Amino acid sequence: MQRLRVEFTTEPFDLDEAPAHALVARQVIEGASLDAVDVGPFGNTAEGGADAVLTAVDALLRRTLDAGATRVSLQVNVIGEGEK
């Protein structure tokens, strides 16, 4: 099974309080069937099987845009066995 790593950020940024779209992004990623999830203020990463990552990316885009994100930047990489 192919494994993928997704890295993403949502904008606009707010350093004083997490905006609604950032909270939604966290909910989507933490609620997905992914592993190696790392959520932070300036970037987020998660890994998992291809189907799980692609499903999470679809939900991430739809829900964060609905929650007010004006930009979502993401990168998806195929990762090999043992690669971190």
C-alpha positions as a LaTeX table, in Angstrom:
\begin{tabular}{lrrr}
\hline
Residue & $x$ (\AA) & $y$ (\AA) & $z$ (\AA) \\
\hline
Met1 & 0.00 & 0.00 & 0.00 \\
Gln2 & 1.33 & 3.42 & $-0.95$ \\
Arg3 & 1.98 & 5.83 & 1.92 \\
Leu4 & 1.69 & 9.59 & 1.64 \\
Arg5 & 2.74 & 12.58 & 3.70 \\
Val6 & 0.71 & 15.79 & 3.56 \\
Glu7 & 2.04 & 19.13 & 4.76 \\
Phe8 & $-0.34$ & 22.08 & 4.87 \\
Thr9 & $-1.10$ & 25.54 & 6.20 \\
Thr10 & $-4.29$ & 27.58 & 6.19 \\
Glu11 & $-4.54$ & 31.35 & 5.99 \\
Pro12 & $-5.12$ & 34.05 & 7.06 \\
Phe13 & $-2.83$ & 33.74 & 10.08 \\
Asp14 & $-3.70$ & 35.12 & 13.48 \\
Leu15 & $-0.91$ & 34.91 & 16.05 \\
Asp16 & $-3.14$ & 35.92 & 18.96 \\
Glu17 & $-5.95$ & 33.40 & 18.54 \\
Ala18 & $-6.40$ & 30.36 & 16.33 \\
Pro19 & $-8.91$ & 31.22 & 13.59 \\
Ala20 & $-11.94$ & 28.99 & 12.97 \\
His21 & $-10.42$ & 27.50 & 9.79 \\
Ala22 & $-7.29$ & 26.44 & 11.70 \\
Leu23 & $-9.40$ & 24.72 & 14.36 \\
Val24 & $-11.40$ & 22.95 & 11.66 \\
Ala25 & $-8.16$ & 21.80 & 9.98 \\
Arg26 & $-6.98$ & 20.34 & 13.28 \\
Gln27 & $-10.29$ & 18.52 & 13.76 \\
Val28 & $-10.17$ & 17.05 & 10.26 \\
Ile29 & $-6.60$ & 15.80 & 10.53 \\
Glu30 & $-6.86$ & 14.52 & 14.10 \\
Gly31 & $-10.16$ & 12.77 & 13.27 \\
Ala32 & $-8.86$ & 11.06 & 10.15 \\
Ser33 & $-7.35$ & 7.57 & 10.08 \\
Leu34 & $-3.82$ & 8.95 & 9.83 \\
Asp35 & $-0.66$ & 8.42 & 11.81 \\
Ala36 & 2.34 & 10.62 & 12.60 \\
Val37 & 0.09 & 13.70 & 12.92 \\
Asp38 & 1.92 & 16.90 & 13.89 \\
Val39 & $-0.22$ & 20.03 & 14.21 \\
Gly40 & 1.52 & 23.34 & 14.88 \\
Pro41 & 0.98 & 27.09 & 14.52 \\
Phe42 & 2.96 & 27.47 & 11.29 \\
Gly43 & 2.54 & 24.13 & 9.57 \\
Asn44 & 1.00 & 20.72 & 9.93 \\
Thr45 & 1.97 & 17.26 & 8.73 \\
Ala46 & 0.33 & 13.86 & 8.70 \\
Glu47 & 1.10 & 10.49 & 7.17 \\
Gly48 & $-0.94$ & 7.48 & 6.28 \\
Gly49 & $-2.17$ & 5.21 & 3.55 \\
Ala50 & $-2.97$ & 6.90 & 0.26 \\
Asp51 & $-6.74$ & 6.53 & 0.57 \\
Ala52 & $-6.80$ & 7.95 & 4.09 \\
Val53 & $-4.58$ & 10.91 & 3.21 \\
Leu54 & $-6.51$ & 11.77 & 0.05 \\
Thr55 & $-9.84$ & 11.52 & 1.87 \\
Ala56 & $-8.50$ & 13.77 & 4.63 \\
Val57 & $-7.17$ & 16.31 & 2.08 \\
Asp58 & $-10.59$ & 16.48 & 0.40 \\
Ala59 & $-12.30$ & 17.11 & 3.75 \\
Leu60 & $-9.57$ & 19.55 & 4.78 \\
Leu61 & $-10.02$ & 21.69 & 1.67 \\
Arg62 & $-13.81$ & 21.69 & 1.77 \\
Arg63 & $-14.19$ & 22.34 & 5.49 \\
Thr64 & $-11.44$ & 24.93 & 5.97 \\
Leu65 & $-12.64$ & 26.98 & 3.00 \\
Asp66 & $-16.18$ & 26.82 & 4.39 \\
Ala67 & $-14.78$ & 27.98 & 7.76 \\
Gly68 & $-13.19$ & 31.11 & 6.29 \\
Ala69 & $-9.77$ & 30.12 & 4.99 \\
Thr70 & $-8.74$ & 32.32 & 2.10 \\
Arg71 & $-5.76$ & 30.16 & 1.17 \\
Val72 & $-4.75$ & 26.57 & 1.81 \\
Ser73 & $-1.22$ & 25.60 & 0.85 \\
Leu74 & $-0.42$ & 21.93 & 0.74 \\
Gln75 & 2.13 & 19.48 & $-0.47$ \\
Val76 & 1.64 & 15.74 & $-0.81$ \\
Asn77 & 4.63 & 13.40 & $-1.04$ \\
Val78 & 4.91 & 9.67 & $-1.60$ \\
Ile79 & 7.02 & 8.21 & 1.19 \\
Gly80 & 8.89 & 4.96 & 1.21 \\
Glu81 & 9.09 & 2.30 & 3.88 \\
Gly82 & 11.02 & 3.54 & 6.90 \\
Glu83 & 11.15 & 7.14 & 5.60 \\
Lys84 & 10.21 & 9.82 & 8.09 \\
\hline
\end{tabular}
